[in-house]
Amino acid sequence: MSRTPKPPFRLPVDPYILALLGTVGLAALLPASGSAAPVASGVATGAVALLFFLYGARLSTREAMDGVRHWRLHVTVLACTFVVFPLLGLAARAFVPYALTLDLYHGLLFLCLVPSTIQSSIAFTSIARGNVPAAICAGSFSSIAGILFTPLLAAGLLGNSGGGFSADSLLKIVLQLLVPFLAGQFLRRWVGGFLVRHKKVLGYVDRGSILLVVYSAFSEGMVRGIWHQVSVVRLGALLAVEAVLLAAMLALSWYGAKRLGFGRADRIAIQFAGSKKSLAAGLPMASVLFGAQASLAVLPLMLFHQMQLMVCAVIAKRRARDPLGEECGAGAVPVPVEDAGVRAGR
């Protein structure tokens, strides 16, 4: 009598979340200090530059042109990311000082100014059988726009709270993010084929660069004693506020897209691209804009990032079970949920 093979063991928690927590723990126990601090910061900066170079090499000209033709969708995602999110962030000022400290609020407002994700938007859209090409372009366009919009919005809404915005800050962000991206686009014809054959390379660089930036930022926070300013009660209040923020954006992006006349496949892409924030783009920007206060400023973004992955994973799997109607359109790309997995920890 043959035995049914047991399914492979899977951790109840995303291993990447455990890696992030482990990195924070490592920074708490063994922070980079003294001469090691600039080395850790330089390595993290180089890793992020490499990440955006790979982003540029990955986005084909055909995908970009297809995205431009679907301009209404991308304008909607950009409006969610750089208009609706900041407005909700400004409204959250009402929680100061009752639930949030002023520093935590500034971090919360900063996360509302960060561009959308790329990998997780694509992965969740694919799992939910939505418009994957639109998600690819929406995430990419948001990341490119964020190089300009995020520091400008931070200058207008955060002012000196962000460590002082200047032309030098914008130049650093452009050199670290935009220049490598454009270099990747220029060299795509030579390196694009390699990335197609080795898709895991971008994922490793993506996750690895985030872990390096997290370690560098949290190390600096430990050395300067910033973490003693945050209590468990304040952290709980921050999580509650962020849960409300995420729920509001998920609802607004889904039902707002319906009111604008988008079909199911496009609404899925809009919801996942318009409701999430990118650690890969946000952390290096925070290190430039906030300086010594970066570790406390990125705490809301880190917590929101983990929350959005968990919640969107559940939503994507439920959307995958919805019947496909005619409104799905040609952009719907059905994939088996068990094959896709939650591969979106970026």
HELIX and SHEET records of a PDB file:
HELIX    1   1 PRO A   15  LEU A   29  1                                  15    
HELIX    2   2 ALA A   36  ARG A   58  1                                  23    
HELIX    3   3 THR A   61  ARG A   69  1                                   9    
HELIX    4   4 TRP A   71  ALA A   79  1                                   9    
HELIX    5   5 CYS A   80  VAL A   84  3                                   5    
HELIX    6   6 PHE A   85  ALA A   91  1                                   7    
HELIX    7   7 ALA A   92  PHE A   95  5                                   4    
HELIX    8   8 LEU A  102  LEU A  111  1                                  10    
HELIX    9   9 GLN A  119  ILE A  127  1                                   9    
HELIX   10  10 VAL A  132  LEU A  157  1                                  26    
HELIX   11  11 GLY A  159  GLY A  162  5                                   4    
HELIX   12  12 ALA A  167  ILE A  173  1                                   7    
HELIX   13  13 VAL A  174  LEU A  178  3                                   5    
HELIX   14  14 VAL A  179  PHE A  186  1                                   8    
HELIX   15  15 ARG A  188  ARG A  197  1                                  10    
HELIX   16  16 LYS A  200  ARG A  224  1                                  25    
HELIX   17  17 ILE A  226  GLN A  229  5                                   4    
HELIX   18  18 VAL A  232  ARG A  259  1                                  28    
HELIX   19  19 ARG A  264  GLY A  274  1                                  11    
HELIX   20  20 LEU A  279  PHE A  290  1                                  12    
HELIX   21  21 GLY A  291  GLN A  293  5                                   3    
HELIX   22  22 ALA A  294  ALA A  297  1                                   4    
HELIX   23  23 LEU A  299  ALA A  320  1                                  22    
HELIX   24  24 GLU A  326  CYS A  328  5                                   3    
HELIX   25  25 VAL A  337  ALA A  340  1                                   4    
END                                                                             
